[in-house]
Amino acid sequence: MEKPFFVYGSLMQGFWNEEKYLKGKVIRREPGKTNGRLYHIENKGFPALIEGTESVYGEVIWVKNFQKIVCELDQMESFSESKKQKSQYIRVVKSILLENQEIEAYVYRYNSEAELNQDDQLHPIPNGAWREFMKK
């Protein structure tokens, strides 16, 4: 089922993966937030969202050619529906709060159980905003 994506890292506007994967493919973009806990992966240079109760800030994007984009993003996030235990991120559906409504969107949640993530150095981002963290 087609849903928007909630992005909170390098897929946000102005970052390298937005340029590489989403340029010219976004129909609409709105600021949003969800519940979780946000970390910066020091040894990889991008963020990790895990379950939690803090606010995590990002963007909700609606894309053209959904099937093609979801396949490309799954590949970028090292997500495989059939091999979730080996996936770097897991694509899940989460509630996202926009300015005046709550919606459901796909979110790539960090898979702390994956073998390829075992040596990651996670640095907490206390304000839940990776964009602000990267400005420092």
ZAPATI-202015 format. One record per atom (N, C-alpha, C, CB): residue in three letters; x, y, z. Coordinates in steps of 0.1 Angstrom, whole numbers, plus 2048, in hexadecimal, padded with zeros to 3 digits. Glycine has a CB too. Example, Ala and Ser with C-alpha at 12.3 -4.5 7.8 and 13.67 -1.06 7.14 Angstrom:
<pts>
ALA8847C784EALA87B7D384EALA8847DF84EALA8717D385ASER8807EA847SER8897F5847SER88180084FSER88D7FA839
</pts>
This chain:
<pts>
MET8087F4800MET800800800MET80980C800MET7F680080CGLU8058167F7GLU80D8227F7GLU80B82B803GLU80A82A7EALYS81682F809LYS815838814LYS821842812LYS817831822PRO82084D819PRO82C856819PRO837850821PRO82886481EPHE843856820PHE84E852828PHE85185D832PHE85B84F81FPHE85585983EPHE85A863848PHE869861848PHE854860857VAL87186C844VAL87F86B843VAL88587484EVAL88486F835TYR890870854TYR895877860TYR8A587985FTYR89287086DGLY8AA875853GLY8B9875852GLY8BD87A844GLY8BF868854SER8C687383DSER8CC877831SER8C2878825SER8D786E82DLEU8B5873827LEU8AB87581DLEU8A388281ELEU8A286981DMET8A688A829MET89F89782AMET8A58A0820MET8A189C838GLN89D8AA81DGLN8A18B5813GLN8AE8BB817GLN8968BF812GLY8B78BC80DGLY8C48C280EGLY8CF8B8812GLY8C38CC819PHE8CC8AC814PHE8D68A2817PHE8D989980BPHE8D2899823TRP8E589280CTRP8EA88B801TRP8E18807FBTRP8F7884804ASN8DA878803ASN8D186E7FEASN8C48737F8ASN8CF863809GLU8C087F7FDGLU8B48857F7GLU8B88897E8GLU8B08927FFGLU8C488E7E6GLU8C98927D9GLU8CA8857D0GLU8D68997DALYS8CF87A7D6LYS8D286E7CELYS8C58667CBLYS8DB8657D5TYR8BC8657D5TYR8B085C7D3TYR8A38637D1TYR8AF8547DFLEU8A286F7D5LEU8948757D5LEU8938827CCLEU8908797E2LYS89E8877C7LYS89D8937BFLYS8938927B3LYS8AB8977B9GLY88A89B7B2GLY88089B7A8GLY8758907AAGLY88689979BLYS8758897B5LYS86B87E7B7LYS8628807C2LYS8738717B9VAL86388C7C9VAL85B88F7D5VAL84F8977D0VAL8638967E0ILE8438937D3ILE83789B7CFILE8348A57DAILE82B8917CEARG8368A27E6ARG8338AB7F1ARG83C8A77FDARG8248AA7F6ARG83F8B1805ARG8488AF811ARG8438B881CARG8578B380DGLU8418B2828GLU83D8BA834GLU8458B6840GLU82E8B7837PRO8488BF849PRO84E8BC856PRO8458B385EPRO8528C885DGLY84B8AA865GLY8448A186EGLY84C89C879GLY83E895866LYS846895882LYS84D88E88DLYS846881891LYS84E89889ATHR84E879897THR84986C89CTHR8508698A9THR84C860892ASN84B85E8B0ASN85285A8BCASN85D8508B9ASN8478548C6GLY8678518C2GLY8738488C0GLY87E84D8C8GLY8768478B1ARG88A8498C4ARG89784D8CAARG8A084E8BFARG89C8448D6LEU8A78598BDLEU8B085C8B2LEU8BE85C8B6LEU8AC8698ABTYR8C68558AETYR8D58548B0TYR8DC8588A3TYR8D98468B5HIS8E885C8A4HIS8F185E899HIS8FB852899HIS8F986C899ILE8FC84B88EILE90584088EILE91384688AILE901835883GLU91C847894GLU92984E892GLU931847887GLU93184D89FASN93283A886ASN93A83387DASN93483286FASN93D825882LYS92883786DLYS921836860LYS91D84485BLYS91582D860GLY91B84E864GLY91885B860GLY90985E85DGLY91F85F854PHE900856861PHE8F285885FPHE8EA85486CPHE8EC851853PRO8DD85786DPRO8D6855879PRO8CF84787APRO8CB85F87BALA8CB844886ALA8C4838889ALA8B883B892ALA8CD82D890LEU8AC83788ELEU8A0839896LEU89C82C89CLEU89483F88DILE89B82C8A9ILE8968208B0ILE8898238B8ILE8A181A8BAGLU8838198BDGLU87781B8C5GLU87A8238D1GLU87080D8C9GLY87082C8D5GLY8718348E0GLY86683E8E1GLY87F83C8E0THR8668468EBTHR85B8508EDTHR85F85E8EBTHR85684E8FCGLU86B8618E7GLU86F86F8E4GLU86A8738D6GLU87F8708E5SER86A8808D4SER8678858C6SER8738848BDSER8618948C7VAL87087F8B1VAL87A87F8A6VAL87488789BVAL87D8708A2TYR87C891896TYR87889A88CTYR87D89687ETYR87B8A8890GLY875899874GLY879896866GLY86F89C85CGLY87B887864GLU86E895851GLU86589A846GLU85D88E841GLU86E8A083BVAL85189183EVAL848887837VAL84888A829VAL83988783DILE84B880821ILE84C882812ILE84287980BILE85A88080DTRP83B87E801TRP8338767F8TRP83B8767EBTRP82487D7F6VAL83C86A7E5VAL8448697D9VAL83D8657CDVAL84F85F7DCLYS8438687C1LYS83E8637B4LYS8438557B3LYS84286C7A8ASN83C84D7ABASN84183F7A7ASN8458377B4ASN84D84079EPHE83B8367BDPHE83D8307CAPHE8458237CAPHE83082E7D1GLN8408197C2GLN84680C7C1GLN85580D7BEGLN83F8037B7LYS8598157B5LYS8678167B1LYS86F81C7BDLYS86981F7A5ILE8698277C3ILE87082E7CEILE8718257DAILE86983B7D2VAL86781D7DEVAL8688147EAVAL87380A7E7VAL85A80E7ECCYS8748057DBCYS87F7FB7D8CYS88C8017DACYS87D7F57CAGLU88E80D7D5GLU89B8147D6GLU89E8177E4GLU89B8217CDLEU89581C7ECLEU89781F7FALEU89A813802LEU88B827800ASP8938087FFASP8957FC806ASP8A47F7804ASP88C7F0802GLN8A87F97F8GLN8B67F57F5GLN8C07FE7FCGLN8B87F57E5MET8BD80B7FCMET8C6815802MET8C7812811MET8C1823800GLU8BC80E817GLU8BB80C826GLU8BF7FE829GLU8AD80F82BSER8C37F6820SER8C77E8822SER8BB7E0828SER8D47E782APHE8AF7E2823PHE8A47DB829PHE89F7D081FPHE8987E582BSER89D7C4824SER8977BA81CSER88B7B4824SER8A27AF819GLU8807B481EGLU8747AE824GLU8767A0828GLU8687AF81ASER87D798820SER87F78A823SER88B78782DSER881782817LYS89379182FLYS89F78F838LYS8A079B842LYS8AC78F82FLYS89579D849LYS8947A8853LYS89F7A785DLYS8877A885AGLN8A379B862GLN8AD79A86CGLN8BB79E867GLN8AE78B871LYS8BD79F85ALYS8CA7A3854LYS8C97B284FLYS8CE79A849SER8BD7B8850SER8BB7C584ASER8C17D0854SER8AC7C8848GLN8C87DA84EGLN8CD7E5856GLN8C27ED85CGLN8D67EE84DTYR8B87EF854TYR8AC7F7859TYR8A07EE855TYR8AA805852ILE8957F085DILE8887E985AILE87E7F3856ILE8837E0867ARG8777F184BARG86C7FB847ARG8607F784FARG8697FA838VAL85B801857VAL84F7FF85FVAL84580B85CVAL8537FF86EVAL839809861VAL82F814860VAL82E81A86EVAL82180E85BLYS82F82786FLYS82E82E87CLYS82483A87ALYS83C833880SER81F83E886SER81784A886SER820856886SER80E84A893ILE81C86087DILE82486C87CILE81B87887EILE82B86C86ELEU820881886LEU81888D889LEU81D898880LEU819891898LEU81389D877LEU8168A986FLEU8118B5877LEU80F8A7861GLU8118C0870GLU80D8CC877GLU7FF8CB87EGLU80D8D886EASN7F58C6876ASN7E88C587CASN7E18B8879ASN7E08D1876GLN7E88AE877GLN7E28A0875GLN7EC895878GLN7DC89F867GLU7E788A87BGLU7EF87E87DGLU7ED874871GLU7ED87788BILE7F886F86CILE7F7866860ILE80085A863ILE7FB86D853GLU7FF85085AGLU80884585BGLU81284684FGLU80083785BALA81E842852ALA828843847ALA833838849ALA830851847TYR83983583ETYR84482B83FTYR850832846TYR848825831VAL85782B84EVAL863830855VAL86D825855VAL860835864TYR87A828853TYR88481E854TYR88A81F862TYR890821849ARG88781486AARG88C813878ARG89880B878ARG88080D881TYR8A2810880TYR8AF809882TYR8AD7FB887TYR8B881188BASN8B47F2882ASN8B37E4886ASN8BF7E088FASN8B27DA87ASER8BE7E289CSER8C97E08A5SER8CD7D18A6SER8C67E58B3GLU8C47C88A1GLU8C77BA8A2GLU8CF7B5896GLU8BA7B28A2ALA8D07BD88BALA8D77B987FALA8E67B8882ALA8D57C3874GLU8EC7AE87CGLU8FA7AB87EGLU9037B7879GLU8FE79E877LEU8FF7BC86ELEU9077C7868LEU9067D4871LEU9037CA85AASN8FE7D587BASN8FD7E0883ASN9047DE891ASN8EE7E4885GLN9097D3893GLN90E7CF8A1GLN91A7D88A5GLN9137C18A1ASP9227DD89CASP92E7E68A0ASP92B7F589FASP9397E2897ASP91E7F889DASP91A80689BASP91C80E8A8ASP90C808897GLN92181A8A7GLN9238238B2GLN91882E8B2GLN93182A8B2LEU90E82C8BBLEU9028348BBLEU9048408C5LEU8F682C8BFHIS90284C8C0HIS9038588C8HIS8F585E8C9HIS90D8628C1PRO8EF85F8D5PRO8E28648D6PRO8E08738D1PRO8DD8648E5ILE8D58758CBILE8D28838C6ILE8C78888CFILE8CE8838B7PRO8CA8908D9PRO8C08938E4PRO8B489B8DFPRO8C789B8EEASN8B58A38D5ASN8A98AA8D0ASN8A18A38C5ASN8AD8B88CBGLY8A68978C1GLY89E8908B7GLY89E8958A9GLY89088E8BBALA8A889F8A6ALA8A88A5899ALA8B68A3893ALA8A58B489ATRP8B789A88ATRP8C4897884TRP8CA8A387CTRP8C388B87BARG8C18AB875ARG8C58B786EARG8CC8C0877ARG8B98BE867GLU8C78C3883GLU8CD8CC88CGLU8DA8C6891GLU8C48CE898PHE8DB8B9894PHE8E78B2898PHE8F28B488EPHE8E48A389BMET8EE8B3881MET8F88B4876MET8FE8C2874MET8F28AF869LYS8F68CC879LYS8FB8DA877LYS9068DD881LYS8EF8E387ALYS9088D588CLYS9128D7896LYS91F8D2891LYS90E8D08A3
</pts>
